[in-house]
Amino acid sequence: MATYEFPPMLIDAQNELDQVRADLRTLFKRVPWSVEPMDAWETHENAWRPASRPASPGWDPEDAAEIARLRARELELAEVLVCHPYWTEFAPGDVLAARDALKHQREQESASTAS
């Protein structure tokens, strides 16, 4: 497996992106299913895939603002990671493997320090 010397800025951006996405997952688990208030609903009895949702009060304005902030930061970080000049050092076919290695660097570091 190839090893890479990632710029610290890329490592930091990837770590922050991982944290932002974890924060979003946590928030999405906590907020109601609908952004706006919605009545409860369910599919009719002959639906091929029955589904239903309880009534939703909608998102709290503070939660909506935090989700918007985190989504904006997620987009900024993704742009930094994808558009960084570091990737121009690679042949087009090798960028995917290098990018994947960056995504999993923290896991690899943990595994190497544990052994």
N, C-alpha and C positions, 0 to 999 in steps of 0.2 A: 504494500500500500504506500502511496506517495505521501511525503510529508511536506508541509507548507510553512512558510514563514509569513504569517499574516501580520499586517500592520496593526499595532495596538488599537488604533482607532476603529478598525473593522471588528476586532474582537469585542471591544466595548459596545459598539453599535449592535452587534448580534446578541450580546448578553442583555442589553436593554430591551431589544425587540422581544426576546423570549419573556422577559419580565412583564412588559406591556401586554403581551398576548395572554399571559397567565392572569394578570389583573382583569383583563376583559372577560376571560372565561369565568372568573369568580363573580364578577358583576352581573354577567348575563344569567348565571344560575340564580341570583338573588332577585333580580327585577321581574315584574310580571311579563307574561309572554307577549303582550301587545304594548307598543309605545303609546298609543292613544287608548282612551277608555273604549272597551268593546264588550258587547253582550256575550254571554255564553253561547256556544253553538255545538252542534253535532251533526254528523252526516246522517242521511236517511237510512232506514233499516236495510235496504237492499244494496247499499254501497259496497263495492268490491273490497274496499279497505275502510272499515269504520274508523272514525276519528271524532274527537270532541275536544273542546277547550272550555275551561271555566270562565266566568266573567273576569275581565281584567280592568283594574282601576286606571291602567296606564302607568307610565314611568313617572316617578318623582322628578321634578325639575333639576334637582341636584344630581340625581343619578344620570339623567339625560345629558347634562353638561359634562359630567365626568366621562361618560361613554364617548361623547363627541371629542373631548380632549384626548382620550386614549387612542381613538381611531385616527385622529390627526397625527399624533405622535407616531403611531404604527406606520402610517403612510410615509412620514418624513424619514424614519429609520430604514424602511424598505428601499426608498429612493437612494439613500446614502449607500446602502449595501450593494444594490444592483449597479449603480452608476459609478462606483469608485474606480479610479484609474488603475488600481492594482490588477483588475481582471484583464486589462489589455496585455499583460505579460504572458497570457496563456493563449494557446491555439484555441479556436472556437470550440473544438470538440472536447477540450480539457477543462473548460470553465465550469461545467456542471459538476464534475468530480471535486474540483477545488471549492466550489460554493457549498457543496454538500459537506465537505470536510469542515468548513467554517461553522456550519449549522450544528455539527455534532462535536465540536472541539471540546466543549465543557465536559461532555460525557467521556471523551477519550482521555482528558486530563485526569478526571476522577478515577478512571480505570487504571491509568498508569501509576498514579500515586498510591492506589490501594494495593498494587502488586509488589 
